[in-house]
C-alpha cells in the first residue's frame, strides 16, 4: 500500500471532494453567465451601430444621388451628437459599379482614416476589432444603389462592460468559494467529529477495560447506528465478564468448600491406605479440568460467531509474527557472535517484508470482519465496489494462507485470465475463498496427504462472472449435503467446528454479491461449487 493511500483521511477527502464540486460548478456557471453577457453586449453594440449606419445611409441617399457634397457634409456634421461614431465615409458608385470617395466625417480630435472603398463588401456584417467596430451599408436611392457608407465606431464601452462583467463574475466566484469552504469545514466537523469521538472512546475503553461505559449516539443516522452497535457489543462483553466473574467466584467457593471437606477427611482418615490418597489426588485433577472446561465452553459459546470469522486472519498474523521473532533471534545471535552474513541479512529482510505484509493484511482483514460482524448475515453492503484484477486477488488470498499451507502437500491450481479486471466487492470474495479452502483442508482432505484444489474464474456474459471451486477430497455425505448451507451443520461437532462456515459463504454470495451458489458432490469424489454473481468487467492492458 502506498504512502498516499495510508495517509488518506475522511476529513481531507471530504473537504477536497466538496471544494472540487463547488469549484467546477462555480467555474461552469460563471463561465456560462459571462459568455451570455458578453454575447448580449456584443449583439446590443452591433445592433446599435447597424441602426446608426442605416439612418446615416438613408439621410445621405439623396445628397449622394444629386452629388450635393455640401448638403452631405452638413448631414454628416450632425453626427457629432453621437459620441460613439468616430469616422464616416461616403462612397459614390458610378455606372460601372466603381466606388469613389465622396465625403467623410471625423469626430473632433479623432484622426481621419484612409479611404477604403475596397473593404465595404467585407463589412456588410459588423466587425469588432480591439476598441473599434466597423460596418458598411449600401446607400439606396429610388430602389437603386448609388453608393456605400463606411462607419467606424468606438467599442470602448463594450470592452468596459466586458471587463466589469468579468470582475463581477470573479468576485462572486471568490465569495462563493469562501462560503463553500466554510460550509465544507462545518459539514466536515459534523461528519468526522463523531467518528473521531467513537475512535477515542473505543481506545479509552480498551485501555481502561471499563465495559460499563457507553458511547453517545450521534445525530447522523449512519453514525448513530454504528454507535448503537458499539454499545450493544460493550453490553454483551460486560454481561460475559460479569457471568465469568460470577462463575469464577462460584468455583472459588466450591474449591474452598471442597478443600475444607478434603482436609477434614484427610485429618479423619489419615490412616487410610495409599489408594484412597491417590484417588483424592485424581479427584483434584479432574476438578481443575472441569473448571477449565467450563470456562472454555462459556467463552466459546460467547465468541463462537466472532472467532469463526477472525481466527483465520489473526492466526495468520500470529504465525507470521512468530516466524519473524524466530528469524530475529537467529539474526541477533549471529550479530552478537559477529557471524552475520550479508546474504543472511538480505534473506531476513525479504522474509521480514513478506511476514509484515501478511500481518498487516490479515490484521486489517480482522478489523474489517469485526466491524461488520453485526450485519454479516443480513447486510453485506458496507464495502463499496472497487475495480481489481481477479487473478491478483486470488494470489493475495493464497499468499495470506501460505503459513497454513506450507507444511501441507496439497496443490492449488488457479485458472484465470491475468488481464481480467472486474468491479465488485472484493471483501466477500476474499472470505468466500478462504472459507472454501480451509473447509477443503480441514474436512475434505482429512486423511489425504496430497489433495488438489482448482479455482476457475471466467466471464459468463459481459455482466456476470462464474467462479468454480472444486477439490478431489472425501466429498460430502448425503445427509450433510442437503443441509450444507444451514447454520451449525458440521461433521466436527465437539472438535472445534461451529458449522457456520458454509452458512456464511451462502450469505456472502446471495446477499453481499447478489449471486447464486450451487453444490455438486459425491462422497469420495470431492466437491464442486459454482458461484455466479454480477460484475462490471474490463480487460486490463498488459504491462
C-alpha positions in Angstrom: 0.0 0.0 0.0 1.4 3.4 -1.0 2.1 6.2 1.5 -0.5 8.4 -0.1 -3.2 5.7 0.4 -2.1 5.3 4.0 -2.2 9.0 4.8 -5.6 9.5 3.1 -8.3 10.5 5.6 -12.1 11.1 5.5 -11.6 14.7 6.7 -9.2 15.7 3.8 -11.1 13.6 1.2 -14.4 15.1 2.2 -13.0 18.7 2.0 -11.3 18.1 -1.3 -14.4 16.5 -2.9 -16.8 19.2 -1.7 -14.4 22.0 -2.8 -13.8 20.3 -6.2 -17.5 20.0 -6.9 -18.1 23.6 -5.8 -15.2 24.9 -7.9 -16.3 23.1 -11.0 -19.9 24.2 -10.5 -18.9 27.9 -9.9 -16.5 27.9 -12.8 -19.0 26.4 -15.2 -21.9 28.7 -14.0 -19.7 31.8 -14.0 -18.3 31.0 -17.5 -21.7 30.4 -18.9 -23.1 33.6 -17.4 -20.1 35.6 -18.6 -20.3 34.1 -22.1 -24.1 35.0 -22.2 -23.4 38.6 -21.0 -20.6 39.2 -23.5 -22.7 37.8 -26.3 -25.6 40.1 -25.3 -23.3 43.2 -25.0 -21.8 42.4 -28.4 -25.3 42.0 -30.0 -26.5 45.2 -28.5 -23.4 47.1 -29.7 -23.6 45.7 -33.3 -27.4 46.3 -33.4 -26.9 50.0 -32.3 -24.1 50.6 -34.8 -26.0 48.9 -37.6 -29.1 51.1 -36.8 -26.9 54.2 -36.9 -25.4 53.1 -40.2 -28.9 52.6 -41.7 -30.1 56.1 -40.5 -27.0 57.8 -41.9 -27.2 55.9 -45.2 -30.9 57.0 -45.6 -30.1 60.6 -44.8 -27.2 60.7 -47.3 -29.0 58.9 -50.1 -30.5 62.0 -51.8 -27.3 64.0 -51.4 -25.2 61.3 -52.9 -27.6 60.8 -55.8 -27.6 64.6 -56.5 -23.8 64.8 -55.9 -24.6 67.6 -53.4 -21.4 67.4 -51.3 -22.2 70.5 -49.1 -25.5 69.0 -48.1 -23.9 65.7 -47.4 -21.3 67.3 -45.2 -24.0 69.2 -43.3 -25.9 66.0 -42.7 -22.7 64.2 -41.6 -21.8 67.1 -39.3 -25.0 66.4 -37.3 -23.4 63.1 -36.2 -21.3 64.9 -33.6 -24.1 64.3 -31.2 -23.4 60.6 -31.4 -20.3 60.2 -29.4 -19.9 56.6 -30.3 -19.3 57.4 -34.1 -15.6 58.0 -34.8 -15.4 58.1 -38.6 -17.9 58.0 -41.5 -17.1 57.7 -45.3 -19.4 58.1 -48.2 -18.5 56.4 -51.4 -20.3 57.1 -54.7 -20.9 54.3 -57.2 -20.7 55.1 -60.9 -22.4 53.2 -63.8 -19.5 50.7 -63.9 -20.1 49.9 -60.2 -16.8 51.6 -59.3 -16.6 53.3 -55.9 -15.1 56.7 -55.4 -14.6 58.8 -52.3 -17.4 61.4 -51.9 -17.5 62.8 -48.4 -16.5 61.9 -44.8 -17.0 62.8 -41.1 -14.4 62.6 -38.3 -15.2 63.1 -34.7 -13.5 66.1 -33.1 -10.0 65.1 -32.0 -10.2 61.8 -33.9 -7.6 61.0 -36.5 -9.0 60.5 -40.0 -8.8 57.1 -41.6 -7.7 56.5 -45.1 -10.3 55.8 -47.8 -11.1 52.1 -48.1 -13.8 51.5 -50.8 -12.4 48.0 -51.5 -13.3 46.9 -47.9 -17.0 47.8 -47.9 -18.2 44.5 -49.3 -16.5 42.7 -46.4 -18.1 44.9 -43.7 -21.7 44.4 -44.5 -21.7 42.4 -41.3 -20.4 44.5 -38.3 -16.8 43.6 -37.3 -15.3 44.3 -33.9 -11.5 44.6 -33.5 -9.9 45.8 -30.3 -11.7 49.0 -29.4 -13.2 49.6 -32.9 -16.4 48.4 -34.6 -16.7 48.8 -38.4 -19.7 48.4 -40.6 -20.7 49.2 -44.2 -24.2 49.7 -45.7 -25.3 50.2 -49.3 -27.0 53.7 -50.0 -30.2 53.2 -51.9 -32.0 56.0 -53.7 -35.2 55.2 -55.6 -34.5 51.4 -55.3 -31.0 51.8 -56.8 -27.7 51.5 -55.1 -26.0 54.9 -55.6 -23.1 54.2 -53.2 -21.9 52.8 -49.9 -21.5 54.1 -46.3 -18.5 53.1 -44.2 -19.0 53.8 -40.5 -16.3 53.3 -37.8 -17.5 53.5 -34.2 -15.9 53.1 -30.7 -16.2 49.7 -28.9 -14.6 51.1 -25.7 -17.9 51.0 -23.8 -18.3 47.3 -24.9 -14.9 46.5 -23.5 -15.6 48.3 -20.3 -18.8 46.3 -19.9 -17.0 43.0 -20.6 -14.3 43.9 -18.1 -16.8 44.8 -15.4 -18.8 41.6 -16.1 -15.5 39.6 -15.7 -14.6 41.4 -12.5 -18.1 40.8 -11.0 -18.0 37.1 -12.0 -14.6 36.6 -10.4 -15.7 38.5 -7.3 -18.9 36.4 -6.9 -17.0 33.2 -7.6 -14.4 34.1 -5.0 -17.0 34.9 -2.4 -18.9 31.7 -3.2 -15.7 29.7 -2.9 -15.1 31.1 0.6 -18.7 30.3 1.6 -18.4 26.8 0.2 -15.1 26.3 2.0 -16.7 27.4 5.3 -19.7 25.2 4.8 -17.5 22.3 3.9 -15.5 22.8 7.0 -18.6 22.9 9.1 -20.1 19.8 7.4 -16.7 18.1 7.8 -16.8 18.6 11.5 -20.4 17.2 11.6 -19.3 14.0 9.8 -15.8 13.4 11.2 -16.3 14.7 14.7 -18.5 11.7 15.8 -16.1 9.2 14.1 -13.1 10.7 16.0 -15.0 10.6 19.2 -16.0 7.0 18.7 -12.4 6.0 17.9 -11.1 7.8 21.1 -13.9 6.2 23.1 -13.0 2.7 22.0 -9.3 3.3 22.6 -10.1 4.6 26.1 -12.5 1.8 26.9 -9.9 -0.8 25.6 -7.1 0.7 27.8 -9.3 1.0 31.0 -11.3 -2.1 30.3 -14.4 -0.2 31.5 -17.1 -2.1 29.6 -19.8 -0.4 31.5 -19.3 2.9 29.6 -21.5 3.7 26.6 -20.8 5.8 23.5 -23.0 8.8 22.9 -25.4 8.3 20.0 -24.8 10.8 17.1 -27.5 12.7 15.3 -26.2 11.4 12.0 -28.3 8.3 11.3 -25.5 6.0 10.0 -23.0 7.0 12.7 -25.8 6.6 15.3 -26.3 3.1 14.1 -22.6 2.5 14.5 -22.6 3.9 18.0 -25.6 1.7 19.0 -23.8 -1.3 17.6 -20.7 -0.5 19.6 -22.9 -0.1 22.7 -24.5 -3.4 22.1 -21.1 -5.1 21.8 -19.9 -3.4 25.0 -23.1 -4.5 26.8 -22.6 -8.1 25.7 -18.9 -8.1 26.7 -20.0 -6.6 30.1 -22.5 -9.4 30.6 -20.0 -12.0 29.6 -17.4 -10.6 32.0 -19.9 -10.4 34.8 -21.0 -14.0 34.2 -17.4 -15.1 34.0 -16.6 -13.3 37.3 -19.7 -14.9 38.9 -18.7 -18.3 37.7 -15.1 -17.8 39.0 -16.4 -16.8 42.4 -18.7 -19.8 42.5 -15.9 -22.1 41.5 -13.7 -20.5 44.2 -16.4 -21.1 46.8 -16.7 -24.7 45.6 -13.0 -25.2 45.6 -12.8 -23.7 49.1 -15.6 -25.9 50.4 -14.1 -29.0 48.7 -10.7 -28.3 50.1 -12.2 -28.0 53.6 -14.0 -31.2 53.2 -10.9 -32.9 51.9 -8.8 -31.5 54.7 -11.4 -32.8 57.3 -11.5 -36.2 55.5 -7.7 -36.2 55.4 -7.5 -35.4 59.1 -10.2 -38.0 59.9 -8.8 -40.7 57.6 -5.1 -40.0 57.9 -4.5 -43.7 58.5 -6.3 -44.6 55.2 -4.4 -46.5 52.6 -2.4 -45.0 49.8 -5.0 -45.9 47.2 -7.5 -43.5 48.8 -4.9 -40.7 48.7 -4.3 -41.3 45.0 -8.0 -41.3 44.4 -8.3 -37.9 46.1 -5.4 -36.5 44.1 -7.1 -37.6 40.8 -10.3 -36.1 42.1 -8.5 -32.7 42.4 -7.1 -33.0 38.9 -10.5 -33.8 37.5 -12.0 -30.9 39.4 -9.4 -28.4 37.9 -10.0 -29.9 34.5 -13.8 -29.5 34.8 -13.4 -25.9 35.9 -11.1 -25.1 33.0 -13.5 -26.9 30.5 -16.5 -24.9 31.9 -14.5 -21.6 31.4 -13.5 -22.5 27.9 -17.0 -23.7 27.0 -18.6 -20.5 28.3 -16.0 -18.4 26.4 -16.5 -20.5 23.2 -20.3 -20.0 23.3 -19.9 -16.3 23.7 -17.4 -15.6 20.9 -18.1 -18.5 18.5 -19.6 -16.2 15.9 -16.7 -13.8 16.0 -14.0 -16.3 16.4 -15.1 -18.3 13.3 -14.6 -15.2 11.2 -11.5 -13.6 12.7 -9.4 -16.6 13.8 -8.1 -17.2 10.3 -6.5 -13.7 9.8 -5.5 -13.4 13.4 -3.9 -16.9 13.3 -2.0 -16.0 10.1 -0.8 -12.7 11.8 0.3 -14.6 14.9 2.1 -17.3 12.7 3.9 -14.6 10.7 4.9 -12.6 13.8 6.2 -15.8 15.5 8.2 -16.6 12.4 9.6 -13.1 12.5 10.6 -13.5 16.2 12.4 -16.7 15.4 14.2 -15.2 12.5 15.0 -12.1 14.6 16.6 -14.2 17.4 18.8 -16.0 14.8 19.9 -12.7 13.4 20.5 -11.3 16.8 22.6 -14.3 17.8 24.7 -14.1 14.6 25.1 -10.3 15.1 26.3 -10.8 18.7 28.7 -13.6 17.6 29.8 -11.4 14.6 28.9 -14.2 12.2 26.1 -12.3 10.4 26.4 -12.5 6.6 25.0 -10.1 4.0 23.1 -12.9 2.3 21.6 -13.9 5.6 20.6 -10.3 6.3 19.1 -10.0 2.8 17.1 -13.1 3.2 15.9 -11.9 6.6 14.8 -8.5 5.2 12.9 -10.3 2.4 11.2 -12.7 4.8 10.5 -9.8 7.2 8.9 -7.7 4.5 6.7 -10.7 3.4 5.7 -11.5 7.0 5.0 -7.9 7.8 2.8 -7.7 4.7 1.0 -10.8 5.8 0.5 -9.4 9.3 -0.7 -6.0 8.0 -3.2 -7.5 5.5 -4.6 -10.0 8.0 -4.9 -7.6 10.9 -6.7 -5.2 8.5 -9.0 -8.0 7.4 -9.7 -9.0 11.0 -10.5 -5.4 11.9 -12.9 -5.2 8.9 -14.6 -8.5 9.9 -15.1 -7.4 13.5 -16.6 -4.0 12.4 -19.1 -5.7 10.0 -19.9 -8.8 12.2 -23.2 -7.4 13.3 -24.5 -7.1 9.8 -22.8 -10.0 8.1 -26.0 -12.1 7.9 -28.3 -9.5 6.5 -26.3 -6.7 5.0 -23.0 -7.1 3.2 -23.1 -3.7 1.5 -20.8 -1.9 3.9 -17.9 -2.3 1.4 -18.0 -0.3 -1.7 -17.4 -1.7 -5.1 -13.9 -1.3 -6.5 -12.0 -2.4 -9.6 -9.3 -5.1 -9.2 -7.5 -7.8 -11.1 -9.2 -11.1 -10.1 -6.1 -13.3 -10.6 -4.2 -10.9 -8.3 -6.9 -11.1 -5.6 -6.7 -14.9 -5.6 -2.9 -14.8 -5.4 -3.1 -12.4 -2.5 -5.5 -14.8 -0.7 -3.2 -17.8 -1.3 -0.3 -15.7 0.0 -2.1 -14.9 3.2 -2.8 -18.6 3.7 0.8 -19.6 3.0 1.7 -20.2 6.7 -1.2 -22.6 7.0 -0.4 -24.4 3.7 3.4 -24.5 3.7 3.6 -27.7 5.8 1.0 -29.5 3.6 1.5 -31.2 0.3 -1.8 -30.0 -1.2 -1.8 -28.3 -4.6 -3.9 -25.3 -5.6 -4.4 -24.5 -9.3 -5.8 -21.1 -10.4 -7.2 -20.9 -13.9 -8.0 -17.2 -14.6 -7.1 -14.7 -17.3 -4.4 -12.5 -15.8 -5.9 -9.5 -17.6 -9.4 -10.0 -16.2 -10.4 -7.0 -14.1 -13.8 -6.7 -12.5 -15.7 -4.1 -10.5 -17.4 -5.7 -7.5 -16.9 -6.2 -3.7 -13.5 -7.8 -3.0 -14.1 -8.4 0.7 -16.9 -11.0 0.3 -14.9 -12.9 -2.4 -11.9 -12.9 -0.1 -14.0 -14.5 2.8 -15.7 -17.0 0.4 -12.4 -18.4 -1.0 -10.7 -18.6 2.4 -13.7 -20.5 3.9 -13.8 -22.9 1.0 -10.1 -23.5 1.1 -10.0 -24.1 4.8 -13.0 -26.4 4.6 -11.2 -28.5 2.0 -8.1 -28.7 4.1 -9.9 -29.5 7.4 -12.8 -31.6 6.1 -12.2 -32.6 2.5 -8.5 -33.6 2.8 -8.8 -35.4 6.2 -6.6 -38.4 5.8 -5.4 -37.2 2.3 -1.8 -36.3 2.1 -1.8 -34.8 -1.4 -5.0 -33.1 -2.3 -5.7 -30.8 -5.3 -7.9 -27.7 -5.4 -8.8 -25.9 -8.6 -10.2 -22.4 -8.8 -11.6 -21.2 -12.1 -12.8 -17.7 -12.9 -14.4 -16.7 -16.2 -17.0 -14.3 -17.6 -20.3 -16.0 -18.5 -21.5 -12.7 -20.0 -20.3 -9.1 -20.1 -22.1 -8.6 -16.7 -21.7 -12.0 -14.9 -18.7 -13.8 -13.5 -18.7 -17.6 -12.9 -16.4 -18.8 -10.1 -15.8 -22.6 -10.0 -14.2 -24.2 -6.9 -13.5 -27.9 -6.8 -11.4 -30.3 -4.8 -10.7 -34.0 -5.1 -11.2 -34.7 -1.4 -13.5 -37.0 0.5 -16.7 -35.3 -0.7 -19.8 -34.6 1.5 -22.1 -37.3 2.9 -25.6 -37.2 1.5 -27.3 -36.4 4.9 -25.0 -33.4 5.3 -25.1 -32.3 1.6 -28.8 -31.4 1.8 -28.2 -29.1 4.8 -24.7 -27.9 4.0 -25.8 -24.2 3.9 -27.8 -24.3 7.1 -26.2 -22.8 10.3 -24.5 -25.1 12.8 -24.2 -28.0 10.4 -20.8 -29.6 10.8 -19.0 -33.0 10.9 -16.6 -31.7 13.5 -19.1 -31.2 16.4 -17.1 -31.2 19.6 -13.8 -31.0 17.7 -13.7 -27.2 17.2 -16.2 -26.9 14.3 -19.0 -24.4 14.7 -20.9 -25.2 11.5 -21.1 -21.5 10.5 -18.6 -21.5 7.6 -20.8 -22.6 4.7 -23.7 -20.6 6.1 -21.5 -17.6 5.9 -20.4 -18.4 2.4 -24.1 -18.7 1.3 -25.0 -15.3 2.9 -22.0 -13.6 1.3 -22.8 -15.0 -2.2 -26.6 -14.3 -2.1 -26.7 -11.1 -0.1 -23.3 -9.3 -0.5 -22.7 -10.3 -4.1 -26.3 -10.7 -5.2 -25.4 -14.1 -6.8 -26.2 -17.8 -6.7 -24.2 -20.8 -5.4 -24.7 -24.4 -6.4 -23.1 -27.6 -5.0 -22.4 -30.9 -6.6 -20.6 -33.6 -4.6 -20.5 -37.4 -4.2 -18.9 -39.0 -1.2 -15.4 -40.0 -2.1 -15.3 -37.9 -5.3 -14.6 -34.4 -4.0 -16.9 -31.3 -4.2 -17.6 -28.6 -6.8 -19.1 -25.2 -6.0 -20.4 -23.0 -8.9 -20.8 -19.4 -7.9 -22.3 -16.8 -10.3 -22.7 -13.1 -9.5 -23.0 -9.8 -11.4 -19.8 -7.7 -12.0 -18.7 -4.9 -14.3 -15.8 -6.3 -16.3 -12.9 -4.8 -18.2 -9.7 -6.3 -19.7 -6.6 -4.5 -18.2 -3.7 -3.8 -20.5 -0.6 -6.0 -20.1 2.4 -4.1 -18.8 
